[in-house]
Every structure is written in structure tokens, then in C-alpha cells.
């Protein structure tokens, strides 16, 4: 399953927030960071793998979250990003 959003943050901010959010047990979809690079992070969770990518798209950043199964915490994460002030 893939979910996408355009957000006001930089790709670096998105990846930093993803690492914090998805490494925290309270996120509901927590896991271990297994790989990261410029504009992406990949996690292993008990539900499988979760991949996050972030690339500039004009004035905003396009964020893509890919998983094998739907989970509401991914949507919650994207909503947080969409409402975050730039420079968080």
C-alpha cells in the first residue's frame, strides 16, 4: 500500500521526523531503522517493512510511504507533516 502527501517541510525534515516517529513505540507502527540515505528511510516492523521517501516537488516536498498492509498511524504521520510549520 502506498500513501502520498505534499508537505511544507524539507526532505531532510521529513526523514528526521519519520525516524523519530516510527522508532517510537507510541506511534502504533514502530520499528527499527534498517536503511537510510538521501531522501529515504526504511524500517522493519512487526507488520513488515515500511519505506518513506521525500523529494522536492516545486515549493513543497512529496512524501511517499509504502507498506505491505494498511495501518492508520501512517495516515496520522502524513497528517502531522501536512500541518507542520516549515522549519520544524
Order of alpha helices (4+ residues) and beta strands (2+ residues): beta-alpha-beta-beta-beta-beta-alpha
